[in-house]
Amino acid sequence: MGTHWIDEGCINCGACAQVCPVDAITEQEESHVIDKEVCTDCGNCDTVCPVDVIHWE
């Protein structure tokens, strides 16, 4: 199970979803959300987020 999540402050740019190899990130109303059941914790999303709002436990 994934331990990454997207915090408030997401600008909905979609950079994270573009680099997710397992399509665990989807666009919701005003931000993106990581499906923890699908996420493999590869960290790709964290490295491309321009506003540094992706975190992990």
DSSP file (Angstrom, degrees, kcal/mol; ACC not computed):
  #  RESIDUE AA STRUCTURE BP1 BP2  ACC     N-H-->O    O-->H-N    N-H-->O    O-->H-N    TCO  KAPPA ALPHA  PHI   PSI    X-CA   Y-CA   Z-CA
    1    1 A M              0   0    0      0, 0.0    36,-0.2     0, 0.0    35,-0.1   0.000 360.0 360.0 360.0 139.3    0.0    0.0    0.0
    2    2 A G        -     0   0    0     34,-3.2    38,-0.1    33,-0.2    37,-0.1  -0.345 360.0-165.9 -73.3 152.8    1.2    3.5   -0.9
    3    3 A T        +     0   0    0     -2,-0.1    54,-1.1     2,-0.0     2,-0.3   0.255  54.5 107.3-120.6   8.8    2.1    6.0    1.7
    4    4 A H  E     +A   56   0A   0     52,-0.2     2,-0.3    53,-0.1    52,-0.2  -0.633  41.4 173.1 -86.7 147.0    2.2    9.1   -0.5
    5    5 A W  E     -A   55   0A   0     50,-2.4    50,-2.9    -2,-0.3     2,-0.6  -0.984  30.9-120.9-148.4 159.1   -0.5   11.8   -0.3
    6    6 A I  E     -A   54   0A   0     -2,-0.3    48,-0.2    48,-0.2     3,-0.1  -0.900  30.5-151.7-105.6 122.9   -1.1   15.2   -1.8
    7    7 A D    >   -     0   0    0     46,-3.4     3,-0.8    -2,-0.6    46,-0.1  -0.243  34.9 -70.9 -84.9 172.2   -1.6   18.0    0.7
    8    8 A E  T 3  S+     0   0    0      1,-0.2    -1,-0.2    -2,-0.1     3,-0.1  -0.298 112.0  60.2 -58.3 150.0   -3.6   21.2    0.4
    9    9 A G  T 3   +     0   0    0      1,-0.3    -1,-0.2    -3,-0.1     2,-0.1   0.332  64.8 150.9 107.5  -5.5   -1.9   23.7   -2.0
   10   10 A C    <   -     0   0    0     -3,-0.8    -1,-0.3     1,-0.1    -4,-0.0  -0.394  34.9-158.0 -59.1 130.9   -2.1   21.4   -5.0
   11   11 A I        -     0   0    0     -2,-0.1    -1,-0.1    -3,-0.1    20,-0.1   0.323  33.7-122.2 -96.3   7.6   -2.3   23.7   -8.1
   12   12 A N        +     0   0    0      1,-0.1    19,-0.1    20,-0.1    -2,-0.1   0.841  62.9 144.5  59.8  37.7   -3.8   20.9  -10.2
   13   13 A C        -     0   0    0      1,-0.0    -1,-0.1    19,-0.0    18,-0.0   0.775  53.3-135.9 -78.7 -26.3   -1.1   21.0  -12.8
   14   14 A G     >  +     0   0    0     12,-0.1     4,-1.7     3,-0.0    11,-0.1   0.480  64.5 127.8  86.7   2.4   -1.1   17.2  -13.4
   15   15 A A  H  > S+     0   0    0      1,-0.2     4,-0.9     2,-0.2    34,-0.1   0.889  74.0  51.8 -59.0 -39.0    2.7   16.8  -13.4
   16   16 A C  H >> S+     0   0    0      1,-0.2     3,-0.7     2,-0.2     4,-0.6   0.915 107.5  50.6 -65.0 -44.0    2.5   14.0  -10.8
   17   17 A A  H >4 S+     0   0    0      1,-0.2     3,-0.6     2,-0.2    -1,-0.2   0.839 104.6  59.3 -64.2 -33.0   -0.1   12.1  -12.8
   18   18 A Q  H 3< S+     0   0    0     -4,-1.7    -1,-0.2     1,-0.2    -2,-0.2   0.793 110.7  40.2 -67.6 -27.9    2.0   12.2  -15.9
   19   19 A V  H << S+     0   0    0     -4,-0.9    -1,-0.2    -3,-0.7    -2,-0.2   0.435  84.1 113.0-102.7   0.5    4.9   10.4  -14.2
   20   20 A C    X<  -     0   0    0     -4,-0.6     3,-0.9    -3,-0.6     5,-0.1  -0.630  51.6-160.0 -76.8 117.9    3.0    7.8  -12.2
   21   21 A P  T 3  S+     0   0    0      0, 0.0    -1,-0.2     0, 0.0    -4,-0.0   0.650  89.4  40.9 -74.0 -13.9    3.9    4.4  -13.7
   22   22 A V  T 3  S-     0   0    0     -3,-0.0    -2,-0.1     0, 0.0    -3,-0.0   0.235 106.6-117.7-118.1  13.0    0.8    2.7  -12.2
   23   23 A D    <   +     0   0    0     -3,-0.9    16,-0.1    -6,-0.2    -6,-0.1   0.879  64.2 144.6  52.6  44.3   -1.8    5.4  -12.8
   24   24 A A        +     0   0    0     14,-0.1    11,-3.2    -7,-0.1     2,-0.5   0.525  48.9  78.7 -86.6  -6.8   -2.5    5.9   -9.1
   25   25 A I  E     +B   34   0B   0      9,-0.2     2,-0.3    -8,-0.2     9,-0.2  -0.901  58.0 176.5-112.3 126.8   -3.0    9.6   -9.3
   26   26 A T  E     -B   33   0B   0      7,-2.4     7,-2.7    -2,-0.5     2,-0.5  -0.905  32.4-109.0-126.9 155.0   -6.3   11.1  -10.6
   27   27 A E  E     -B   32   0B   0     -2,-0.3     5,-0.3     5,-0.2     2,-0.2  -0.688  36.2-178.8 -82.9 128.5   -7.7   14.5  -11.0
   28   28 A Q        -     0   0    0      3,-3.4     3,-0.1    -2,-0.5     5,-0.0  -0.471  51.3 -62.9-110.9-171.6  -10.4   15.5   -8.5
   29   29 A E  S    S-     0   0    0      1,-0.2     3,-0.0    -2,-0.2    -2,-0.0   0.877 123.4  -7.7 -43.5 -65.1  -12.3   18.8   -8.4
   30   30 A E  S    S+     0   0    0      2,-0.0     2,-0.3    -3,-0.0    -1,-0.2   0.220 132.4  25.2-124.1  15.2   -9.5   21.2   -7.6
   31   31 A S  S    S-     0   0    0     -3,-0.1    -3,-3.4   -20,-0.1     2,-0.3  -0.932  79.1 -96.0-158.7 179.9   -6.5   18.9   -6.9
   32   32 A H  E     -B   27   0B   0     -2,-0.3     2,-0.4    -5,-0.3    -5,-0.2  -0.786  31.5-152.9-106.5 154.7   -5.0   15.5   -7.7
   33   33 A V  E     -B   26   0B   0     -7,-2.7    -7,-2.4    -2,-0.3     2,-0.5  -0.979   8.4-137.6-131.8 140.7   -5.4   12.5   -5.4
   34   34 A I  E     -B   25   0B   0     -2,-0.4     2,-0.9    -9,-0.2    -9,-0.2  -0.866  15.5-137.8 -99.8 125.9   -3.2    9.5   -4.9
   35   35 A D    >>  -     0   0    0    -11,-3.2     4,-2.4    -2,-0.5     3,-1.4  -0.740  12.2-160.1 -81.3 108.4   -4.9    6.1   -4.6
   36   36 A K  T 34 S+     0   0    0     -2,-0.9   -34,-3.2     1,-0.3    -1,-0.2   0.703  87.7  61.4 -66.9 -19.8   -3.0    4.4   -1.8
   37   37 A E  T 34 S+     0   0    0    -36,-0.2    -1,-0.3     1,-0.1    -2,-0.0   0.738 115.6  32.0 -76.4 -22.4   -4.2    1.0   -2.8
   38   38 A V  T <4 S+     0   0    0     -3,-1.4    -2,-0.2   -14,-0.2    -1,-0.1   0.742  93.3 105.1-103.8 -31.9   -2.5    1.4   -6.2
   39   39 A C     <  -     0   0    0     -4,-2.4   -37,-0.1   -15,-0.2    -5,-0.0  -0.220  47.2-167.2 -56.6 135.8    0.5    3.5   -5.3
   40   40 A T        -     0   0    0    -39,-0.1    -1,-0.1   -38,-0.1    -4,-0.1   0.287  40.3-117.8-106.9   7.4    3.8    1.7   -5.2
   41   41 A D        +     0   0    0      1,-0.1    -2,-0.1   -37,-0.0    -5,-0.0   0.839  61.6 149.3  60.4  36.8    5.8    4.5   -3.5
   42   42 A C        -     0   0    0      1,-0.1    -1,-0.1     4,-0.0    -3,-0.0   0.800  50.8-136.4 -70.4 -27.3    8.2    4.9   -6.4
   43   43 A G     >  +     0   0    0      3,-0.0     4,-1.5     4,-0.0    -1,-0.1   0.433  66.2 124.9  88.2  -0.8    8.5    8.6   -5.6
   44   44 A N  H  > S+     0   0    0      1,-0.2     4,-1.0     2,-0.2     3,-0.2   0.906  73.5  51.9 -57.5 -42.0    8.3    9.9   -9.1
   45   45 A C  H >> S+     0   0    0      1,-0.2     4,-1.1     2,-0.2     3,-0.6   0.895 105.4  55.1 -63.1 -41.0    5.4   12.2   -8.2
   46   46 A D  H 34 S+     0   0    0      1,-0.2    -1,-0.2     2,-0.2     3,-0.2   0.851 105.5  52.5 -61.2 -36.5    7.3   13.8   -5.3
   47   47 A T  H 3< S+     0   0    0     -4,-1.5    -1,-0.2    -3,-0.2    -2,-0.2   0.734 113.1  42.0 -76.5 -21.7   10.2   14.7   -7.5
   48   48 A V  H << S+     0   0    0     -4,-1.0    -1,-0.2    -3,-0.6    -2,-0.2   0.550  78.9 117.0-103.0  -7.5    8.2   16.6  -10.1
   49   49 A C    ><  -     0   0    0     -4,-1.1     3,-0.8    -3,-0.2     5,-0.1  -0.459  50.0-158.9 -66.0 117.9    5.7   18.5   -8.0
   50   50 A P  T 3  S+     0   0    0      0, 0.0    -1,-0.2     0, 0.0    -3,-0.0   0.674  90.5  41.4 -74.0 -15.4    6.4   22.2   -8.6
   51   51 A V  T 3  S-     0   0    0     -3,-0.0    -2,-0.1     0, 0.0    -3,-0.0   0.287 103.9-125.6-115.1   9.6    4.7   23.3   -5.3
   52   52 A D    <   +     0   0    0     -3,-0.8    -6,-0.1     1,-0.1   -42,-0.1   0.885  64.5 134.3  52.3  51.9    6.1   20.5   -3.0
   53   53 A V        +     0   0    0    -46,-0.1   -46,-3.4   -44,-0.1     2,-0.6   0.265  37.3  99.3-112.9  10.8    2.8   19.3   -1.7
   54   54 A I  E     +A    6   0A   0    -48,-0.2     2,-0.3    -8,-0.2   -48,-0.2  -0.875  51.2 173.5-100.1 126.4    3.3   15.6   -2.1
   55   55 A H  E     -A    5   0A   0    -50,-2.9   -50,-2.4    -2,-0.6     2,-0.3  -0.778  16.9-156.0-126.6 168.0    4.4   13.9    1.1
   56   56 A W  E      A    4   0A   0     -2,-0.3   -52,-0.2   -52,-0.2   -54,-0.0  -0.985 360.0 360.0-145.0 155.4    5.0   10.3    2.4
   57   57 A E              0   0    0    -54,-1.1   -53,-0.1    -2,-0.3    -1,-0.0   0.427 360.0 360.0 -86.9 360.0    4.9    8.6    5.8
